[in-house]
Amino acid sequence: MEPRTIYGRVLTYILLIVGSCAFVFPFVWMLGTSLKPIEQTNTMPPRWVPYDYKATLNGRYQPVIRDNNPLTAPVLVVRMTEGPQAGIKRVIGVDEYKDGKARTVIAGSTEWLGATLLYRAEPGWYYVKERKETEQIDAPAEWDLLPPEKIDGRARLFWENYPNAIRKMGTTRVWIPFLGERTIPLFFLYLRNSLIVCTLGVIGTVISSALAAYSLAKIPWRGRGVLFAVTLATMMVPFPVLMVPMYALFKTFGWVGTLLPLWVPPALGTGFNIFLLRQFFLTIPRDLSEAARIDGCSEFGIFWRIILPLSRPALAVVALFHFLYAWNDFLGPLLYLTRRETFTLSLGLQAYQSQQGGVDWSSLMAASTLVCVPIIVLFFFTQKTFIRGIATTGIKG
């Protein structure tokens, strides 16, 4: 029911905008984090626009990482000339240096060791260190304390996080037709596996669900009501209840460790898809089928030439629903896939997060964005058909 007053419409739009922002915000946050350097991902308060900083360290102008908080008190930067830290640059308090010596704590005792005063850093200065390449991350980084005017900063999106995320996932050697054995990033292997599972599952579930739904909607036969009720009952059984018997069954078949358990069961029809298509088929006038039957068309011919062309929006909805489910499925691949070469994107993303140890949020969000983008693009191009299919699906029966 549409609101009848201007205040009702305004309130409706406000609620819709707030709800839309709530749903879009996680994706915007993920996308924004994927374009930041790692040191700017967990800043407080959050930094919405990433910045690229450059400064001169040891006579070389280079990219640097700037600390988020400036100094609040003066400090001294010295270079030790004695003790186990000889030659190392340190930051100490103003009262920790006198007569060419710096106070140092060694094995729990305080000692005054020789040090050379380099300069005094004032409040408002920033700690900076060089930004290192991924391959040099374990090497010691140069650092310094610099005033704000000596640090150049500009807003920049770090698009290199995406190829870096793909590279960090690792590589593997596969055989490619006409090219032979090649080394490719694991991301593309995961992508191939996901596309195989989604494509075969979509083709199978659309065909099998359409055939079952047509028989339940258009062909009168004894017991179809009971079978339809049993089909609906399968929707009430959660997957965790079936995990153990299904795993034992697929292990007997020798399918564990392959992609078969992920696309063969949906290809045999699912309760929700059968229900959805049956309800749509019931909205198609029976007169069309009767006219075709009088003209000598077979039952399969009626299904193929009349029912399916009129059901394209509903078939598109079924295909899109299953594609989304298969693409995002994590529990199934986690249960059945045992080798890295068979991982799908959802499982590969979890494995990538585990192998990193500490969470590299910028690379992880970049990889997550790459996983989500195909779904968003798919829905963008199919939204009109999807909405039409949902709107025209009947509820009679």
C-alpha positions, -999 to 999 in steps of 0.1 A, spaced: 0 0 0 14 34 -10 14 62 16 -14 87 9 2 118 24 34 137 15 47 131 50 42 93 45 61 94 12 89 114 27 92 90 56 92 61 32 120 75 11 140 83 42 137 47 55 146 34 21 177 56 19 188 47 54 182 10 47 201 12 14 231 29 31 231 2 58 233 -25 31 258 -7 9 282 4 37 300 -30 42 308 -31 5 320 5 4 342 -1 35 356 -33 19 363 -14 -14 379 15 5 401 -7 26 413 -26 -5 426 7 -19 446 18 12 481 10 23 481 -15 52 492 11 78 461 32 71 435 4 73 431 4 111 436 40 120 414 57 146 395 77 137 390 59 104 407 74 74 383 74 44 407 87 18 441 70 15 472 92 13 506 85 -3 535 101 16 570 109 4 600 124 21 638 125 20 655 97 40 693 95 40 695 118 10 669 98 -11 634 111 -19 612 80 -16 577 68 -5 574 66 33 550 54 60 540 83 83 528 77 118 492 88 124 499 107 156 525 136 158 548 141 187 534 157 218 567 164 236 602 171 224 626 142 220 662 137 209 675 115 181 709 100 189 733 75 174 748 51 199 786 48 198 790 23 227 774 -8 239 754 -35 220 735 -9 202 765 9 188 758 24 154 720 23 159 698 54 158 675 58 188 648 82 201 652 92 237 638 118 261 654 152 266 665 143 301 680 110 290 711 126 273 739 145 290 776 150 285 777 129 253 760 99 269 725 84 266 707 65 293 703 28 283 687 -1 301 707 -33 297 697 -65 315 675 -45 339 702 -21 349 706 15 338 739 26 321 751 58 305 767 49 272 783 71 246 760 86 219 761 113 193 733 138 193 718 141 158 690 165 163 661 175 185 626 167 173 598 191 184 561 186 191 541 182 159 569 163 141 560 128 127 578 95 128 583 82 92 599 51 78 605 39 43 578 20 25 595 -13 14 586 -35 -15 569 -69 -7 601 -88 -15 621 -66 9 597 -66 38 620 -85 62 649 -61 56 655 -33 81 637 -1 72 652 34 73 634 59 96 634 94 108 615 121 126 605 150 103 585 182 106 552 182 86 565 206 60 592 181 50 566 154 43 547 155 10 513 139 11 486 135 -16 454 115 -19 460 83 -40 442 50 -45 466 21 -41 454 0 -71 485 -21 -68 469 -39 -39 449 -60 -63 478 -76 -83 497 -79 -50 468 -98 -35 467 -122 -65 504 -127 -63 504 -133 -25 479 -162 -30 507 -181 -47 512 -199 -80 508 -234 -94 517 -252 -126 488 -264 -147 485 -279 -182 467 -255 -206 454 -268 -240 476 -257 -269 501 -240 -245 513 -269 -225 523 -266 -188 523 -231 -175 527 -214 -141 496 -194 -132 484 -176 -100 462 -197 -78 435 -171 -79 427 -179 -116 427 -216 -107 402 -209 -80 382 -188 -104 381 -216 -129 369 -241 -103 341 -217 -91 329 -211 -127 328 -249 -133 308 -255 -102 284 -226 -109 279 -232 -146 273 -269 -144 251 -265 -114 230 -238 -131 225 -258 -163 216 -289 -143 193 -273 -118 174 -252 -144 168 -283 -167 159 -308 -139 138 -283 -119 119 -272 -149 110 -307 -159 99 -316 -124 79 -284 -120 62 -289 -153 50 -324 -144 37 -311 -110 20 -281 -126 6 -293 -160 4 -331 -161 -23 -347 -140 -11 -379 -124 -20 -398 -92 1 -388 -62 16 -356 -75 2 -336 -46 19 -359 -21 52 -357 -40 49 -319 -41 44 -319 -4 75 -341 1 94 -317 -22 85 -288 -1 95 -307 31 130 -311 18 134 -273 20 130 -276 58 160 -299 62 192 -279 69 224 -289 51 243 -296 84 218 -324 91 227 -341 58 265 -335 59 275 -368 74 253 -392 53 261 -372 21 298 -372 28 297 -410 34 278 -415 2 302 -394 -19 332 -410 -3 318 -444 -14 315 -430 -49 350 -417 -48 339 -381 -53 355 -366 -22 384 -343 -33 366 -335 -66 341 -309 -77 314 -335 -84 296 -332 -49 293 -295 -55 273 -295 -88 258 -330 -92 232 -328 -64 218 -294 -75 217 -307 -111 192 -333 -99 167 -305 -88 162 -286 -56 130 -281 -37 130 -243 -38 136 -241 -75 110 -267 -83 85 -248 -61 93 -215 -78 90 -228 -113 58 -247 -105 41 -216 -92 51 -197 -124 39 -225 -147 5 -225 -130 0 -189 -141 4 -198 -178 -31 -204 -193 -39 -240 -199 -56 -230 -232 -22 -226 -248 -12 -262 -240 -46 -275 -251 -44 -257 -284 -9 -271 -290 -21 -306 -281 -49 -303 -306 -24 -293 -333 -6 -326 -326 22 -313 -304 37 -338 -279 39 -332 -242 76 -325 -245 70 -303 -274 45 -282 -254 70 -280 -226 99 -270 -250 81 -247 -275 54 -230 -253 61 -233 -216 99 -226 -216 98 -195 -239 71 -180 -217 91 -188 -185 123 -171 -193 121 -146 -164 114 -174 -139 142 -195 -154 166 -166 -151 156 -161 -114 164 -198 -108 197 -196 -126 207 -164 -108 197 -178 -74 217 -209 -78 247 -191 -93 248 -168 -62 244 -198 -39 272 -218 -55 295 -188 -58 292 -179 -21 291 -215 -8 318 -221 17 306 -251 38 303 -275 8 338 -268 -5 352 -270 30 336 -304 35 344 -321 2 375 -304 -13 409 -317 1 434 -305 -25 444 -269 -32 441 -274 -69 403 -280 -65 395 -251 -42 368 -226 -51 372 -189 -46 354 -189 -12 376 -216 2 408 -202 -15 401 -168 1 399 -184 36 431 -204 29 448 -171 18 438 -154 51 451 -184 71 485 -185 53 492 -148 60 494 -153 98 487 -117 108 458 -102 88 470 -80 59 437 -62 56 444 -42 24 453 -74 5 426 -94 21 399 -68 12 414 -65 -23 410 -103 -28 375 -102 -13 365 -74 -37 377 -95 -66 355 -123 -54 324 -101 -50 328 -81 -82 316 -108 -106 284 -112 -86 277 -75 -87 284 -73 -124 261 -103 -130 233 -88 -110 237 -54 -127 232 -69 -162 204 -92 -151 185 -71 -126 156 -63 -150 150 -99 -158 154 -109 -122 129 -83 -109 105 -92 -137 108 -129 -128 101 -123 -91 72 -100 -99 55 -123 -123 59 -155 -103 24 -166 -92 12 -179 -59 -17 -200 -70 -21 -236 -64 
